[in-house]
């Protein structure tokens, strides 16, 4: 989203932790703690004032969603602010789906971020031919090279450990999902679940990324049928509405969707030249795996929300 979208409270929340020097003087420590608590109170006030939606909601201009029972939906503007609160760059999102009883500042931390990528009509004729184990090996090798650049920029390396859920494509609904087990920060790093859902349309793909810890995998898998069923493209934007004479066609298929953010070498091996051109800028910036970083950031901010012990440094 645009620059004016940056929320001052978010800068306070993370800036306070990053910029606050360590001081031995007790009065200064108490002042720092008071400032921290004041900022947490401001964030809590904002969170408590959020207006969630249920029932039928628009998803951008190409789709609509019926929010499943047991869930709540946050509008695009506030969703963007919330993602920034978790330490992510501004991004164009269509909304976030949360479990109904989830406290956005609490320990429970899985949710689904919706986006739309208008990169052309994705043909699915390669779906039955993909060897997902070979694809995973290529993604691992490529991510190792990308990590060199991430570390240079001061970000944790992100290792693709394996499939948390092997890719599955339903040709009748043109919906695809898979999950990766990611590890941040080397051998002792935290494992994070990155659960991906793609819904193919006439000229683009609806993206639903469920993000949480590995402990949330069962809950997310249980929710996947509801997530897959909740969103439908509107008439004129459906996969079947594609007109090869007038509509743009993506130069990659199902394998390209899965490997897209994994690295340039995978894209090149698959012949996804348009994807290379489109994604190259993203891949070499921190936003490359922005959604995967959310869970890691969330753990830090949960600690920020909690009251520190009096003798904490």
C-alpha positions in Angstrom: 0.0 0.0 0.0 1.0 3.6 -0.2 3.5 5.3 2.1 0.9 7.2 4.1 -0.5 3.9 5.1 2.3 3.4 7.6 0.8 3.4 11.1 2.6 5.5 13.8 1.7 3.0 16.6 3.4 0.2 14.8 6.6 2.2 14.5 6.3 2.9 18.2 5.9 -0.7 19.0 8.9 -2.0 17.1 11.0 1.1 17.2 10.8 1.2 21.0 12.4 -2.3 21.2 15.0 -1.6 18.5 16.1 1.9 19.6 15.8 1.6 23.3 19.4 1.5 24.8 20.1 -0.8 27.7 20.6 1.3 30.9 21.5 0.2 34.4 19.8 3.0 36.2 16.5 1.8 37.7 14.6 5.1 37.2 15.3 5.0 33.5 14.3 1.3 33.3 11.1 2.2 35.0 10.5 5.0 32.6 11.1 2.7 29.7 8.7 0.1 31.1 6.1 2.9 31.5 6.5 4.0 27.9 6.2 0.3 26.8 3.0 -0.1 28.7 1.6 3.1 27.3 2.3 2.0 23.8 0.8 -1.5 24.4 -2.3 0.2 25.8 -2.6 2.3 22.6 -2.3 -0.8 20.4 -4.8 -2.6 22.6 -7.3 0.3 22.2 -6.9 0.1 18.4 -7.3 -3.7 18.3 -10.4 -3.6 20.5 -11.9 -1.0 18.2 -11.6 -3.1 15.1 -14.9 -3.9 13.2 -14.9 -7.4 11.9 -17.3 -8.7 9.2 -19.3 -11.8 8.9 -21.6 -13.1 6.2 -20.9 -12.2 2.6 -18.1 -9.8 1.9 -16.5 -8.5 -1.3 -12.9 -9.8 -2.0 -11.5 -7.0 -4.2 -13.3 -6.5 -7.4 -13.2 -10.1 -8.8 -14.5 -12.3 -6.1 -16.8 -12.6 -3.0 -16.5 -14.6 0.2 -19.0 -16.0 2.6 -17.3 -15.9 6.0 -17.6 -19.4 7.5 -19.2 -19.9 10.9 -16.5 -19.6 13.6 -14.5 -17.0 11.8 -14.3 -13.2 11.4 -13.0 -11.1 8.5 -11.0 -7.9 8.7 -11.2 -5.3 6.0 -8.3 -4.5 3.7 -7.2 -1.3 5.3 -7.0 -2.6 8.9 -5.6 -5.9 7.6 -2.7 -4.0 6.1 -2.1 -2.1 9.4 -2.2 -5.3 11.4 0.4 -6.9 9.1 2.7 -3.8 9.6 2.2 -4.2 13.3 3.7 -7.6 13.0 6.8 -6.1 11.3 5.9 -6.5 7.6 6.3 -3.9 4.8 3.2 -2.3 3.4 1.3 -4.7 1.1 -1.8 -4.8 -1.0 -4.0 -7.3 0.8 -7.8 -7.9 0.4 -8.4 -8.9 4.0 -7.5 -11.3 6.8 -9.6 -14.2 8.1 -9.2 -14.9 11.8 -10.7 -17.6 14.1 -13.7 -16.0 15.7 -12.4 -16.1 19.3 -8.8 -15.2 18.5 -7.3 -12.3 20.4 -5.1 -10.4 17.9 -2.6 -9.6 20.7 -2.8 -13.1 22.3 -0.9 -16.4 22.0 -3.1 -18.0 19.4 -1.5 -16.9 16.2 -2.8 -18.4 13.0 -4.8 -16.5 10.4 -5.4 -16.4 6.7 -4.2 -13.4 4.5 -6.0 -12.9 1.2 -4.4 -11.2 -1.9 -5.0 -11.2 -5.6 -2.3 -11.6 -8.2 -3.3 -10.5 -11.7 -0.5 -12.2 -13.6 -2.6 -13.9 -16.3 -4.6 -17.0 -16.8 -2.7 -20.0 -15.3 -3.1 -23.2 -17.3 -3.3 -26.3 -15.2 -2.4 -29.0 -17.8 0.9 -29.7 -16.0 -0.8 -30.5 -12.7 -0.8 -34.3 -13.1 2.8 -34.4 -14.3 4.5 -32.7 -11.4 7.0 -34.7 -9.2 6.6 -32.8 -6.0 9.7 -34.4 -4.4 11.9 -33.2 -7.2 10.3 -29.7 -7.1 10.9 -29.6 -3.3 14.6 -30.4 -3.9 14.9 -27.6 -6.4 13.2 -25.2 -4.1 15.6 -26.0 -1.2 18.6 -25.5 -3.4 17.3 -22.2 -4.7 16.3 -20.9 -1.2 19.9 -21.5 0.0 21.1 -19.0 -2.6 18.4 -16.5 -1.7 19.4 -16.8 2.0 22.8 -15.4 1.2 21.2 -12.2 0.1 18.8 -12.2 3.1 21.6 -12.5 5.6 23.5 -9.6 3.8 20.4 -7.5 4.4 20.3 -8.3 8.1 17.4 -10.8 7.9 17.4 -14.4 9.2 18.0 -17.2 6.8 14.8 -19.2 6.0 15.3 -22.9 5.3 12.7 -24.9 3.6 12.6 -28.0 5.8 10.1 -29.9 3.7 6.4 -30.3 2.9 4.1 -29.9 5.9 1.4 -30.9 3.4 2.2 -32.1 -0.1 0.6 -30.0 -2.9 -2.9 -31.0 -4.0 -4.8 -29.6 -7.0 -8.6 -30.0 -7.6 -9.1 -29.7 -11.3 -12.9 -29.4 -10.9 -12.7 -26.3 -8.8 -9.3 -25.0 -10.0 -8.1 -24.7 -6.4 -4.6 -25.7 -5.1 -3.1 -25.9 -1.7 0.2 -27.0 0.0 2.2 -26.2 3.1 5.9 -25.8 3.8 7.7 -26.3 7.1 10.1 -23.4 7.3 12.9 -22.8 9.8 14.3 -19.4 10.7 17.8 -18.5 11.8 19.9 -21.6 11.3 20.1 -25.0 13.1 18.4 -23.8 16.3 15.8 -21.7 14.5 12.1 -21.7 15.1 9.9 -23.8 12.8 7.1 -21.9 11.1 4.2 -23.2 9.1 3.5 -21.6 5.7 0.2 -22.9 4.4 -0.6 -21.8 0.8 -4.0 -21.8 -1.0 -4.4 -20.7 -4.6 -7.7 -20.2 -6.4 -7.4 -19.8 -10.2 -9.5 -17.3 -12.0 -9.9 -15.8 -15.5 -6.8 -13.6 -15.5 -5.3 -14.1 -12.1 -5.0 -16.0 -8.9 -6.6 -15.4 -5.5 -3.9 -16.1 -2.8 -4.8 -17.3 0.7 -1.8 -17.8 2.9 -2.5 -19.3 6.3 0.3 -18.5 8.7 1.1 -19.9 12.1 3.3 -22.2 14.0 3.8 -25.9 13.2 1.6 -26.6 16.2 -1.3 -25.0 14.3 -1.1 -27.4 11.3 -4.0 -29.6 12.4 -6.2 -26.6 13.0 -5.4 -25.1 9.7 -5.8 -28.4 7.9 -9.2 -28.7 9.6 -10.1 -25.2 8.4 -8.9 -25.7 4.8 -12.2 -27.0 3.4 -14.0 -24.0 4.8 -11.3 -21.7 3.3 -11.4 -23.3 -0.1 -15.2 -23.1 -0.2 -15.6 -19.6 1.2 -14.3 -17.7 -1.9 -15.7 -17.7 -5.4 -14.9 -15.6 -8.4 -17.8 -13.5 -9.6 -19.4 -14.1 -13.0 -17.0 -12.9 -15.7 -13.9 -13.5 -13.6 -14.1 -17.3 -13.2 -11.6 -19.7 -14.7 -14.1 -20.9 -17.3 -14.6 -17.3 -18.5 -11.1 -17.2 -19.9 -10.9 -16.0 -23.6 -7.6 -17.0 -25.2 -8.1 -14.4 -27.9 -8.4 -11.4 -25.5 -7.1 -12.4 -22.1 -3.5 -12.5 -21.0 -2.0 -16.0 -20.4 0.6 -16.6 -17.7 3.8 -18.2 -18.9 3.8 -20.8 -16.1 1.5 -23.4 -14.7 0.8 -25.1 -11.4 4.5 -25.9 -10.7 5.2 -22.2 -11.2 2.7 -21.2 -8.6 4.2 -23.5 -6.1 7.8 -22.6 -6.8 7.2 -19.0 -7.6 8.6 -17.4 -4.4 11.2 -20.1 -3.9 13.9 -18.8 -6.2 15.0 -17.8 -9.7 16.8 -21.1 -10.5 13.6 -23.1 -10.0 11.7 -20.7 -12.2 14.4 -21.0 -14.9 14.4 -24.8 -14.7 10.6 -24.8 -15.2 10.9 -22.3 -18.1 9.0 -19.6 -16.2 10.6 -16.7 -17.9 7.8 -14.3 -17.2 7.8 -15.3 -13.6 11.5 -14.5 -13.4 11.0 -11.0 -14.8 8.0 -10.4 -12.6 9.4 -11.8 -9.3 13.0 -10.9 -9.5 12.6 -7.6 -7.7 10.6 -9.2 -5.0 12.9 -12.2 -4.5 15.8 -10.1 -3.6 14.0 -8.0 -1.0 12.8 -8.8 2.5 9.2 -8.9 1.3 10.1 -12.1 -0.7 8.8 -14.3 2.1 7.0 -11.6 4.0 4.0 -13.7 5.0 6.3 -16.5 6.2 8.0 -14.0 8.5 4.8 -13.0 10.2 4.7 -16.0 12.6 8.3 -15.3 13.7 7.5 -11.6 14.2 4.3 -12.5 16.1 6.2 -14.4 18.7 8.4 -11.3 19.4 5.4 -8.9 19.6 3.5 -11.2 21.9 6.5 -11.0 24.3 6.3 -7.2 23.9 2.7 -7.1 24.9 3.3 -9.1 28.1 4.4 -7.4 31.2 8.1 -7.8 31.9 9.4 -8.8 35.3 10.8 -5.9 37.5 14.4 -7.2 37.2 14.3 -7.8 33.4 17.0 -6.0 31.5 
